Amino acid sequence: MQRNSRSSRIVAGAFALPLIGALLASCSSTGTTESSAQSQTPVTGGTMVYASGDAEPSCLDPHVGGNYPQALVASQFLESLFTKDSEGKIIPWLAEKTEVSKDGLTRTITLRDGIKFTDGTKLTAEAIKKNIEHLKDPNTASSTGYLAVGKVVKVEATDELTATLKLSTPDNALLESLSMPWTAIESPKALERDQATNCTAPVGTGPFKVKSWEHQKAVNLVRNDDYVAPVADENRSSTTSYLDGITWRFIPEAATRYAALQSGEVDVIDNAQPDTIASATDTGLGHLDAPRPGSTNRIELNSSNAPFDDQKVREAFIRAVDVNTGVNSLFFGTAKRSYSLLSSVEPLGYSDEALFGTDTAKANALLDEAGWSERDAQGYRTKNGKRLSLRFPVSTNQSVPAEQSLFEQFQAQAKAVGFEVKIDLLDLSSWYGALAKHEYNLVSAPYTKVGPSVLRVLYHSDSTVPAPSGYFANNAQVKNKKLDQLLVQAEETEDDAQRASLYEQAQKIVLEGYYVLPLYDQQNHFLYGKNVHGIGATTAVSSPIYFDTFLDQ
């Protein structure tokens, strides 16, 4: 609920949503579940086995770095100040209410009373102060969280439950940023430990807590028996999770992961493959489709290096490839083609299909105009004796096999007009290394953030400069003063219509400049066994929460 006054704007608690299950499930309004047994009476007990296809995080603290695999597991033991309701609006969670000054430079956040971390520390305003300072500390090596709170210059605990945040400039995306696992609130006492210790077992307020981490094997989570839900569910007999715990395993090979689910060795898997999704529900397995907010999955063209410093060459590559045919043949209806920079869950996304039609005749003409008119013995175009060659590092931890096959199709299609595309399959660490050294012309780098402000993270010229983690988000290396100005104004305006207009103008600049080839929403599919019930609740970034999940006994 929002109340406008002359001097301030207030967002109060979500009193209209008394059920914790309804509140959490609303956090991903586009997520869908397919199961015939979601209405069974909950049963307490049992340990759920989860199998992830992602690379095992090097740190369980999502403040450090800040990637999606961290968010998936951290969502079980950490909670955020805000979340989303069933309409996608930001509402308080650990917070009870918030108010912003008329000039937009001071925001106060009041916490709910009576909440404790699993180390016994009470949740107070000091925790907000310590967590934001932790995110901004270069030694934390944060990326996602660091960028999310970049405009916060100072935090004061004005009383036990109220924190005052001072901002460098107005930030209408701050509450969206504070709804994410990468800015989740950790125990200030636990944050005093050295980073290695905190990485092994971060301490939060969530329904589970970290018992142990067996590296290269599993993270073992157990029920938080003292859990107090920020918003109570009057229809729930228990205030704690139904599960005794979760064993969080890492099984990178897709076929092995799916076989383990079919045999009952594991209960839930992520990174489900398109062909298995298409057949899974016929065998009685459940399916959760939870598209991530923020950006679409896309290929970014590095405009800071030749040959993509020439817009004609960028457009030629995009016109040379046939995305639609590849998506239709490889994804079995599980992915819908996008022509936007923003995810389908973002209402301010702008789409222009006409920019991305396959046209090999036009691609050839553009390359001729750009001076790549000669061909070598292998059929690749050359200019001044140099081959038209593109480096394309691909993370095997982030791109599922179907996506890798799609990229191989692009490689063949681009060759037909004279591009040499060198695909290099890399593990996550090596992939990050290639990006840091600018050893790429093409890259597919998913980025999840709540709200359209992800556009500033991805396309403002400031984002060509690495965060303390060493990661820079503007992989297309877009440097456009008009675009920068639009993105800044869009984050500062108080007018919703103006915000939408500014973001539309910004998206047009990026799309019409052919810096990006949109593909589809970031794929976020989960399959679960017949014995698993109560799945569907997610955080604001579409990472599932297993508070309401239970198993057949």
N, C-alpha and C positions, 0 to 999 in steps of 0.2 A: 504494500500500500504506500502511496506517496502523497504527501501534503505539501503544497506550495505556499510560501509566505513571502513577505517583502524582503526579508533578510536572509532566509535560508531555505533549503530543501531537505526534507526528512524522509528516509525510508525506514519504516517500522517493521516489527516482527511479523512473521507469516501466520497470524492467528487464524486466518481463514482455512488453513491447511493443518488440521490437528493430527492427521495420521502420518507417522514417519514413513510408512511404506509409500503412501501417495506422494508425499513430498519428494522422496528420493527418486521414485520412478519418474517423476515429472522432470527430473534433471536432464533427460534425453527424450524429448517429446517425439522424436522420429525413430527411436529405437523400437523394434518390434520383436515379440517373442512368439515362438511357435511350439506350443506344448499342450497336450490334452490334460495335463494333471497339475496345472498351476493353482487350482483351487483346493487342493487337499489340505487337511488339517495339519498344521506344522508339528514336527517331531523334533525334540531336543536330543542332541548327541551326534557323535560321529565326526570324523575328520575328512573334509573334502580334499581331493587331490586335484590340483590345477596344473596343467602343462602348458607352458609358454613356448612359442616358437621364436621369441625375441632373444637377442643376446642377453646373457645375464648381466645386470647392471654392475658397474664397478663400485657403486655406492647406493645404499637404500634410501639415503636422504635426498629427496627430490630438489632440495635447495642447491645441491652440488650438481653442476651441469644442468640437468633438467630435461630428460627425454621421456617418451611415452612409456617404455617398459618400467621406468621408475614410478610413473603415475599409477600404472595398473596395480602394482603391489602396495604402494604407499597409501592408496585410497582405502585400504582395509584398516590402517592404524593411525592415519592422520586425517584431520578435518580442516575445512577452510572457514574463513569468516563469513563468506556468503555462498550462495548456490543459486540454482535456477528453479522456478516454479513450472507448473504444467504449461504455461504459455510462453516459456522461455525468458521470463523476466527475472532479473537479479533480485533476490530476497536475502535477508539475514539468515545465518545458520548459527555458528558460534557467536556471532554478533547478535544483539537484540535490536539495535537501531543505529542509524547513522545520519549525520547532518553535515551539509556543506555550506560554507559561507557564500554570500552573494558574489564575491569576486572570484570564487572558485579556488582560492589558495589555502583554505583551511578546512580540513575535514575531521570531524570527531566521530569516533566509533565507540559505542557502548556495548559491552559484552553481557551475555546472559550470566546470571549468578549460579553458583553451585556446581560448576563443571571442574573436573580435575583431570590432570594428566595421569598416565598409568604409573608414574613414579611417585604419585601422591601430591605433587605440586598443584596448587590451585591455579586455575586459569584467571589471570588478571591482565590489566592494561600493560603491565610490564612485559608480558609475553609478546604482545604486539610489537612493542618497542624493540625487544631483543631479536625477534624474528626478522623484522625489516632491516635492522642493522646487520644481521647475519647475511641476508640476501645481498646487501650492498657492499659488504666487505670483500675486497678483491681476493683475499685469501680463501674465501669460500669457493671461488671459481664457479660461480653461478652464471647461467646464460639466460634461460627462460624466465626465471624468477627475477633476476637482476634487471632485465629489460622491462618486466612488468611493473616494478616499483621505481623506475628510473626517475620519475618526477618528484618522489618523496625526498625532501632534503633534511627533515628532522621529525622525530616522534617524541612526544612528551606524554607521560602517564599523569593525567591531571587529577585522577582519583583512582580508587582500586579497580574500577571496571571501565573507566573511560580513558581512551587514548586520543590525543590530538595530533593529526598529521599535517605538517606544513609542506606545501608543494611549491615547486619552482614556477610552474605555470598550471592553469586549470587542466584537469584530466577527467573527462567524462567517461573514460574507460577504466577508471581505477577499481570500481567495484567488480567489473568483469574480471579484471586481473586478480583480484583477491578472492575469486571464486574457484581458483584452479589449484590442483595438488602441488604445483611448483611454488606456491606461496602459502601452503598450508602451515598451520601453527604448531610448532614443536615446543616441548618443555624447555623453558629458559635455563633450568638447572641442567638438563641434558646437553644443551648447546655449549655449556662451559667445558665439556669434555673435549679431548682432542678429536680432530676430524675423523681419524681412522676408527675410533671407538663409536662415534656418532653414526658413521656410515654403516656400521655393522648392525646397529639396533637403535634407530631413531625412536623417540618417545613422543607419543601423541595422545589424543583424547578419544580415538576411534573405538569401534566395537571389537577390534582385535589388537594384539600387541605382538612384537617380535620376541619369540622365545630363543631362536638360534638361527644361524645362517651357516649351512654347510656349503662352502664355496664349490662351484661347479656341480652341485647336486640339487640342493633345495633350500628355500627359506621356510622355516617352520613358524607358523603363527598360531597363537592360542587365544581363546576367548578372553576379553576384558570383562571380568566378573563385576567390576564396579562401573560399568558403562552407564552414562546418563545421556540419553538422547536429547539434543538441544530442543527438538520439538517432539513432545510425547505423542504416542499412538494409544488412544484410549481403548482400542479394540485388541490390543496386544497384551497377552497374559504375562509375558516376560519382557523385561527392559534390556536384556542382553541378547546376543546372537544365539540362534538355535544350534549352530555348529559348535563343537568343542574346539575346532581349529581348522587350519588350512595348511596343507603341504604344497608349497609353491615350487614346482619343478621346472626345469628348462630342458626341452627336447627340441632341438633346432630342426630336425629332419621332419618334413610335413607328413610323409607317409607313415613314419614311425609314430608320430604324435596321434594321428587319426586311428591307427591300429590299436594304440593303447586305450583310446576312448571306446572303440568298438568292443574290446575285450573286457572292459570294466576296470582296467588297471588305473585309469585316471577318470575323473568325473567331468572335467571341463577343459576345453582347449581353446586357445586363441589362434589368430592368424590362419583361420580355416580357409582351405583352398576352394576356388569356385566350383570345381567338379564335385568335391565332397559335399559342399553346401547344397548343391542341386539334388543330390541323392540322399542326404542325411535324414531329412524329415520323412522320407518314404520308409525308412527303417525304424522310425520312432524316436530318433534323436531330436533334441530341442535346438533351436537356433535363435540367437540374439543378434540383430543387426543394429549397430549403434554408430551411425556416421559421426565422425569427429567434427567439432566446430573449427573455425579458423579458415585455413586455406584448403583448396582442393589439392588432390594429388596432381602434380604437374611436372613438366620438364622445363627447367630454367636454362636460358641461353646466356652464357657469360659474355656480356657486351664490353668487358674491359680488355679482351684479347681478340686478335684477329683469328678467324675471319668474321666473328659475330660483332665486331665493332662497326660493321656495316649493316644497316637495317635491311637492305635488299637481300643480303645473304641470310639473315635471320628469317625473313619471310619466305625465302626460297626453301629453306629446310622445312619449315612448318607446312608449306604447300606440297612438299614432296611426299609426306607420310600420310598414311590412311589410318587414322585412329579408330574410326567407327567400325570398320570391318574387323580390326583386331580385337576390339572390346567385345563385339558381338560373338566372335568365334571362340574367344579364350575365357570369357568370364561367365558364360552360361546364365546370363540374366541377373547376375548378382551385382553388377556395376552399371550405372547409367552414365553415358557420356556427358561431360560438363564442358561448357564454353565460358566459364567464369573463373575468376581468381579466388572466389570465396565458396566455402562449402554450402551445400543445399540447406543446411540448418541455419545459415546466416541470412536474415531477411533483407539485408542491404546489398546482396550480391548483384552485380551487373553482368549480363551475358550478351554475347554477340556471335552467333553461329556463323555469320557470313565471313568473318575474319579467318576462319579455320577450315574452309572447304579444301579438299584435296584437288590440286590442279598442277599436274606435272608440266604442262606446256608453259604455264606462268612461272613455275619454279625455274625451268630452263632459261626462259627469257630474262628473269631477274639476275641469274648468275652470269649470263652473257653481258648484261648491262653493268654488272659489278666488276667486270674484267676477268672473270674466270672462264674464259672462252676456249682454252686449249684442253686437250685430253691426253693423258699419258697412255702407255701401252696396256695398262690394266683398266682403262676406261674412266679413271678418276680425273676430275678437272684440275688444271694447274694455272698458276699466275706467277709470272716472273720466275718460272722454274720451280715453284713451290706447290706441293700437292694440297688440295682442299681437304684437309684431314681434321677430324674432330675427336677429342678424347672424351669418353663417357664412362666415368667410374660409377659402378652400381653396387649398392650395399646389399649383400645377400641376406642380411638380417632384417632389412626393411622392405625389400621388393620380393614378393612371393613369386614362385616359379611362373605363374601365368603372366605376371608383369614382366619378368625377365624375357619370356617368349615374345611379348608385345614389343619390347625394345629390340629384339633380334629382327622382328618384322620391319621395324623402322630402319634398321641398319641396311636391310636389303632394298627397301624402297628408296632410301636416300642415295644408295649406290647407283640406282638407275638414272639419276639426274647428275651424278658426278661427285657426290660426297663420299669420302672414306670415313666411316664411323668405327672407332676402336672402342669396343665395350670391354671394360676391365671389371670382373666380378671380384669384390673385395669384402673382407670382414669389416665390421663396423669401425674398428679402430683405424684400419688402413684407409677406409673411405673418408673418415674425418681428416686424416692426415693429407689426403689428396686435395681436399677442399681448402685446408689451411694454407697449402702451398700454391693454390690457384692452378693446380694441374688438372683442369677440366675445361671443356667447352660446353658440355651438356651435363646436367645433373638433375636427378629426381630426389628432392629433399623435403619430406613431409614436415609441416609445421602446424602444431595444434595450439590454438589460443582462443579464448572465448571472445567473440565480438569482432566487428570489422576493423578494430584498431590493429589487428594482425597485419594490415596493409602497411602501416608505418614500420612495423618490425621488419617486414620483408622487402620494402621498396624505397624507404627513405635513405638518402645518401649517407646519413649517420650510421646506418646498419651495414655499411661496407667496412666499418672499423670493428675488429673483434671485441667481444665481451671478455670479462676476466677469465672465462673458461677457455678462451682462444677461438671460440666459434663466432662467425659473423653470419647473419641471417639473410642478407641481401646477396644471394648467390648469383642473381642476374646482373649484379653490379650496376644497377640503375642509378644514374646521377642526373637528376633533372630538377632545377630550381623551382619550376612551377609546381611539379609534383610534390616536392618537399613542403612547399607553402600550403598546398591543399590538405596534405595529411596532418600538418600541425593545426590548421584551422579546424579540421574535422574533429580533432580531439578536444578542442577548447570551447567550441560553441555550446550554448545551452539550448539551442533551437533544434528540435529533432528533424524538421524538414530540411533545414540548412545542412545538418550533419549528413543526411542521406544524399543530398545534392553534391556536397563536397566529395564524398566517397565515390559517387558515381563518376564524377569528373576524373578523379584519381585513377580509378580502374580503367577508364577509357584510354588514358595516356599509356598505361602499361600494356594493355591488350593491343592497342593500335600501333604501338612501337615494336610489337612482335618480340618482346623480351621473354615471353612465357608461352608454352603450349599446354593449356589445361587438358586434363585427361578425365578424371572422375573424382568423386568424394574419396577421402582417405578411407580405405577399406578397414572395417573394424568389426569383423564377424567372429562370433563365439558359438561353439557347439557344445552341448552338454548331454549327459546320459539320461536314460529313462528314470533313473533313481533320484534325479536332482530336481528340486522344485523351488519356487520362490525366486527365480532369476528374472531380472528386468530392471531393477533399480540401478541408476548410474549417477556419477558425479556430473558437474557442469561440463567436463571435457569428455563425457561418454565412457569413462572407465567404470566398469561394473563394481558395485558394492555388494558384498555377500552377507550383510546383516540379516536379511530376511530369508536367506537360502537354507533349505534343510534337505536331508537325505532320507530315503526309505531305510528303515531299520530291520 
